[in-house]
């Protein structure tokens, strides 16, 4: 039996990465763990999608202007047909809507198609650069994960938390899953019962520690360890790093709009900031603050709406299918280790684990399968647990490396062709 040293409860247990692969191999494997989401993030951030969206907006506005100019020029002729005021208003809005939609689609498609015209090597080069930068950023964030999580306010467990709750739960998971290494456990001081996995850590809230019995807490750990063992947190990190320009813009937009994630703490509302000496809010101060926030939000979304559109309607749908699958697999893996009944009870008492703590994480949490369907899958044993995480990731490493090589070959095709043409021309001249 592998025993976790109590004196090193908050230190790394080995590399705290899943066994069987090195860090670089795990990063490459993560590229194709969520293939649709990774491809969508790369394309949205590193091709001309954002520029094309703006082109579509400008074309839509131009279409409406043309519509009104045309209506004004034929106003006299149009009076031959009479409509009621309500009918005329409805037709006007219908025409404006059709004109906006048609102009946007036409402008977007024309601009995006033009970006590929005679520029396939350049597009491949941009995607390759985005992929390499994403891998580098993922590597840096993985190496700096302890520091990043510490800056978020997550702390080591106290001796009471560790010896009374966390050590017995993790020890049971280590024994049942025969782990050679385990993720590091950190605690978030929040009353909301929650748990989520990072590439090297599992974070649990104080609300979860106090709200579950020992068996239920063990089952939650088993679920999160399955995520860690399969490299799911690394895969989601790859997606965010591949699309980091879009993710950063989206996060900034949500912050400017005043979006909050999780449960608000007492005193967190804007109105409570404007109080007199007795603690009574000033209505005038609260109104001014709300007005300022509205202006900031409007300015933010004026510039950052493309990122919201891309994440909500491209990147998240691309991630949804795979995201739901990995949740079912984590549940099935915990059940296969003997914690199915306890996990069922925990799910009935809790909201989905991996709750949103930032704009990007909140959106990804929305891709989780419905709780009732997860309970149903546990009841019916509909899913088999994933295989041991060595062979499949090695195949994924080869696939990811092959994709990078293909992008490199396409990116170099233009300069290589130019060099060959020039060499052939020189040879022809000398001959």
Number of C-alpha atoms within 10 A of each C-alpha: 10 11 11 16 11 12 8 10 20 17 15 17 17 13 14 18 25 26 19 15 17 11 16 14 17 24 26 22 26 27 29 23 27 22 17 20 29 27 20 22 30 27 19 24 22 24 19 19 19 21 14 23 22 18 22 25 19 16 22 25 18 15 21 19 14 13 16 14 12 11 13 11 10 11 11 9 9 11 9 8 6 9 11 8 9 9 10 12 12 12 13 14 11 12 15 19 14 15 20 22 19 16 21 24 18 16 22 25 16 14 19 19 12 13 18 14 9 9 13 15 19 18 21 22 19 20 24 22 18 23 25 15 15 22 22 17 18 23 19 11 16 20 14 11 16 19 12 13 16 12 10 11 11 19 17 17 19 14 14 9 15 18 14 13 19 22 20 17 21 24 18 20 24 21 14 16 17 12 16 14 18 25 26 24 24 23 21 21 13 15 15 18 20 22 25 22 25 24 26 24 23 20 23 29 20 19 17 23 21 14 18 18 14 17 18 24 25 26 29 31 28 30 30 30 28 26 25 25 24 27 25 23 20 27 25 24 26 31 31 24 28 33 26 22 17 25 22 17 19 25 19 17 25 20 16 18 18 13 12 15 12 12 10 9 9 7 9 11 10 14 18 16 16 17 14 9 6 6 10 11 15 15 13 11 16 18 14 14 15 14 12 12 16 15 12 17 18 15 14 19 19 11 12 20 16 21 23 19 15 22 22 15 11 16 26 22 18 21 23 19 16 18 24 18 14 21 22 25 21 27 30 26 25 29 22 16 18 16 24 23 16 20 26 21 16 22 19 13 13 15 13 21 20 19 21 17 14 16 19 17 16 16 17 22 19 16 18 23 18 11 14 11 11 21 19 12 16 20 12 9 15 12 15 14 19 15 11 12 16 15 11 14 23 17 12 20 22 14 16 21 14 12 15 16 13 14 20 17 15 18 21 15 16 15 12 13 11 11 12 12 12 12 12 11 12 11 10 9 8 6 6
